Amino acid sequence: MLRDYLPVLLQVIVAAVFAVSALLVSILVGKRGRRTLAKDTAYECGMIPQGERQPRFSVKFYVVAMLFILFDLEIVFMYPWAVAYRDSIKHGSAIFWSMLSFISILMVGYAYALKKGALDFRK
């Protein structure tokens, strides 16, 4: 039994030694460098940065991005369903109702997002 897990144990030991050695080397080498004003400024193609930073994005941007990912993944799950539904004769109704329940749960989430105003861009 121990012989089966020996490669896993060796990999864990090598990973731990690598992590500890990388941290120690970064601590030892990192103390040599000194911070200066030139090192701490932003680098923009060799030019001195002028003006203000980029403005922050609104939280709405991230909410819309997350909703897009959520509903985009819905389509990814529908392709294998369509193939399985087309090829299945015996379990066709069970597959259909399971996908209908999946879509209805997503529509409840979509209605909730609309109710909360997540997709209202005028605010």
C-alpha angles and dihedrals in degrees: 000000000000090000090061093055097040095095090051091049091049091050092051091049093049091048092049092048091048093049094048093045092048090052093047093048091049091051093048096044095038094062092062096065120083125213117236134174091255092055094048097051121094116263115231109171093302094304125119108253114252131191131011129321121266112284118255119257118246118253087242089069091060094043091053090046092053092047090050091052091047095052092039089058089052089066091048089057092047096062096064089042091055092050093047092046093051093049097042119086101160099048099030098122094048091051091048094051093046091055091045090055090048092052092045091053089051091048090053088054090048092050089049091052090050092048091051090049095242092145097042105111097183094076 
